[in-house]
Amino acid sequence: MKLKLFATLTLLAPLFLTMPVKAENPLHVKQLLSTRECVRCDLSGANLSGAHLIGADLREANLQGANLTNANLEGADLTKANLTAANLTSAFVTNANFQQANLNAVNFTNAKIYDANVYGASMDNLILTDAEIFNTGIGIGGEDADIPRWD
């Protein structure tokens, strides 16, 4: 009996290990997409690819590992948000507020980042391949950069 149980568990274990893990709160995703307001929401790992988040209020939201590929974040407020390892490939990020946000390891490949506020943001290991960055305090070796605060 024990041998059958062990054999069954051995065969089923790989199935459990390969299932994708979703961490985001589905109600928070729905709330964001319908109202564009999601303060302190758990959107970690969420698939928001191509989402129109113009003017979205995402202050203190957890977007760690979220997929924001081709998303429009024009005018979005991401103050103190956690975007660690989020994918913003080809995202449109104009007039967005990332003040005191965690942008560590964010993938901004081919993103358009214009007039964004990054005052006090953590920006270690950014991926900026072919990104268009204008009037924003993001750059290579910018440890001594003077990043103005928005009022």
C-alpha positions as CSV (number, residue, x, y, z in Angstrom):
1,M,0.0,0.0,0.0
2,K,2.8,2.4,0.9
3,L,4.6,1.6,-2.3
4,K,1.5,2.4,-4.4
5,L,1.1,5.7,-2.6
6,F,4.7,6.6,-3.0
7,A,4.6,5.7,-6.8
8,T,1.4,7.8,-7.3
9,L,3.0,10.8,-5.5
10,T,6.2,10.4,-7.5
11,L,4.2,10.5,-10.8
12,L,2.0,13.5,-9.8
13,A,4.7,15.6,-8.2
14,P,6.0,17.1,-11.5
15,L,2.4,18.2,-12.4
16,F,2.2,20.3,-9.2
17,L,5.7,21.8,-9.7
18,T,4.9,22.9,-13.3
19,M,1.6,24.6,-12.6
20,P,1.9,28.4,-12.9
21,V,1.6,30.3,-9.6
22,K,-0.6,33.4,-9.7
23,A,-0.1,35.8,-6.8
24,E,-2.2,38.7,-7.8
25,N,-5.6,39.3,-6.3
26,P,-8.1,38.8,-9.2
27,L,-10.5,41.3,-7.6
28,H,-7.8,44.0,-7.6
29,V,-7.0,43.3,-11.2
30,K,-10.7,43.7,-12.1
31,Q,-10.9,46.9,-10.0
32,L,-7.9,48.4,-11.7
33,L,-9.1,47.6,-15.2
34,S,-12.6,49.0,-14.5
35,T,-11.9,52.0,-12.4
36,R,-8.1,52.7,-12.9
37,E,-7.9,53.1,-9.2
38,C,-6.1,50.5,-7.1
39,V,-4.2,52.0,-4.2
40,R,-2.2,49.4,-2.2
41,C,-3.5,46.6,-4.4
42,D,-1.8,43.3,-4.8
43,L,-1.1,43.0,-8.5
44,S,2.1,41.0,-8.2
45,G,2.6,38.7,-11.2
46,A,-0.5,40.1,-12.9
47,N,-0.8,40.0,-16.7
48,L,-1.6,43.6,-17.6
49,S,-0.1,43.4,-21.0
50,G,-1.6,46.0,-23.4
51,A,-3.7,47.6,-20.6
52,H,-4.8,51.2,-20.9
53,L,-3.9,52.6,-17.5
54,I,-3.9,56.3,-18.4
55,G,-4.1,58.3,-15.2
56,A,-4.3,55.2,-13.1
57,D,-3.9,55.5,-9.3
58,L,-1.5,52.8,-8.3
59,R,0.1,54.4,-5.2
60,E,1.8,51.8,-3.0
61,A,0.5,49.0,-5.2
62,N,2.5,45.7,-5.4
63,L,3.3,45.1,-9.1
64,Q,6.3,42.9,-8.4
65,G,6.9,40.7,-11.5
66,A,3.8,42.1,-13.3
67,N,3.6,41.9,-17.1
68,L,3.0,45.5,-18.3
69,T,4.3,44.9,-21.8
70,N,2.8,47.4,-24.3
71,A,0.8,49.0,-21.4
72,N,-0.1,52.7,-21.5
73,L,0.8,54.3,-18.2
74,E,0.5,57.9,-19.3
75,G,-0.1,60.1,-16.2
76,A,-0.2,57.1,-13.9
77,D,0.6,57.6,-10.2
78,L,2.9,54.8,-9.0
79,T,4.2,56.7,-5.9
80,K,5.8,54.1,-3.5
81,A,4.7,51.2,-5.7
82,N,6.8,48.0,-5.9
83,L,7.6,47.2,-9.5
84,T,10.6,44.9,-8.8
85,A,11.3,42.8,-11.8
86,A,8.1,44.0,-13.7
87,N,8.2,43.8,-17.5
88,L,7.5,47.2,-19.1
89,T,8.8,46.2,-22.5
90,S,7.4,48.7,-25.1
91,A,5.3,50.4,-22.4
92,F,4.3,54.1,-22.9
93,V,5.3,55.9,-19.7
94,T,4.7,59.6,-20.1
95,N,4.2,62.0,-17.1
96,A,4.1,59.0,-14.8
97,N,4.9,59.4,-11.1
98,F,7.4,56.8,-9.8
99,Q,8.4,58.9,-6.7
100,Q,9.9,56.6,-4.1
101,A,8.9,53.5,-6.1
102,N,11.0,50.3,-6.2
103,L,12.0,50.0,-9.9
104,N,14.8,47.4,-9.2
105,A,15.3,45.0,-12.2
106,V,12.4,46.5,-14.2
107,N,12.6,45.7,-17.9
108,F,12.1,48.9,-19.8
109,T,13.3,47.5,-23.2
110,N,11.9,49.6,-26.0
111,A,9.8,51.6,-23.6
112,K,9.0,55.3,-24.1
113,I,9.7,57.1,-20.8
114,Y,9.0,60.9,-21.1
115,D,8.8,63.4,-18.3
116,A,8.5,60.8,-15.6
117,N,9.1,61.6,-11.9
118,V,11.6,59.1,-10.4
119,Y,12.6,61.2,-7.4
120,G,13.7,58.9,-4.6
121,A,13.0,55.8,-6.6
122,S,15.3,52.7,-6.2
123,M,16.6,51.8,-9.7
124,D,19.2,49.0,-9.4
125,N,19.7,46.8,-12.4
126,L,17.3,48.4,-14.8
127,I,17.1,47.0,-18.3
128,L,17.0,50.0,-20.6
129,T,17.8,48.4,-24.0
130,D,16.6,50.7,-26.8
131,A,14.4,52.7,-24.4
132,E,13.6,56.3,-25.3
133,I,14.1,58.4,-22.1
134,F,13.5,62.1,-22.2
135,N,13.4,64.6,-19.3
136,T,13.5,61.8,-16.8
137,G,16.3,61.1,-14.2
138,I,17.1,57.6,-15.5
139,G,20.4,56.9,-17.1
140,I,23.5,54.9,-17.1
141,G,25.8,55.5,-14.1
142,G,23.5,58.1,-12.6
143,E,24.4,57.6,-9.0
144,D,25.4,61.3,-8.7
145,A,22.6,62.6,-10.8
146,D,20.5,65.5,-9.5
147,I,16.9,64.3,-9.8
148,P,14.4,67.1,-9.2
149,R,11.4,66.6,-7.0
150,W,7.9,67.2,-8.4
151,D,5.6,69.3,-6.4
